[in-house]
Amino acid sequence: MAQAELNLSNRERLGKGGARSARRAGLVPGVVYGADISPCAVTVEPKALQKALATDAGWNTLLTLRGEGAFAGRLAVVKDMQLHPLRRTPEHVDFQAIDMSRKQAFMVPVMVEGRSKGEKEGGTLELIRKELEVYCLPTQVPSSIDVPVAQLEIGDVVHIEDIKAPEGVELVHDVNFTVITVVGHKPSDDVEEGSETSED
């Protein structure tokens, strides 16, 4: 799992007013929470946050938090981040302190491997779920869930239960939902439609 260090500062003024004040100062307001730690209101430099998360793991980058406060020295991951609707800059960030010895839930991106037969026939591959929830130890979080699609034809569907998770990783799901599908018309359909037209 990718790792980085991140410096945080205590945020003395709480609530929406405190968050707005932090943003006016060019900082990103946030909170650190988790097991065995009381919630801590913090701020972080936006460039430092961007640099720390610029790994293959993204939000799942294991962060060693630095600064003065109960969070100092704790390991955490970004659990949520609110972005400005237009500028797409961070407006607020939640850090979850984690226990390295306990399995937890993480969101991991889906990566498509290869090009499907259906696409070569003129179809379109649709990625229905761009992220999947996994349950594993923090040290076993994969950078992505890779799904080979070379054998998929038009009309084929990949469900969550069709996907093989890496060793030690469980794919969390209650229903067998669709992750990937290939849509379009098969060449044989065009032939049949042409035959029908010629008979008329």
Secondary structure as UniProt FT lines:
FT   STRAND          3..7
FT   STRAND          9..10
FT   HELIX           15..24
FT   TURN            25..26
FT   STRAND          28..34
FT   TURN            35..36
FT   STRAND          37..44
FT   HELIX           46..52
FT   TURN            56..57
FT   HELIX           58..60
FT   STRAND          62..66
FT   TURN            70..73
FT   STRAND          75..83
FT   TURN            85..87
FT   STRAND          90..97
FT   TURN            100..101
FT   STRAND          104..113
FT   HELIX           117..120
FT   TURN            121..122
FT   STRAND          124..127
FT   STRAND          131..136
FT   HELIX           138..140
FT   STRAND          145..148
FT   TURN            150..151
FT   TURN            154..155
FT   STRAND          157..159
FT   HELIX           160..162
FT   TURN            167..168
FT   STRAND          170..171
FT   STRAND          178..183
FT   HELIX           187..199
//
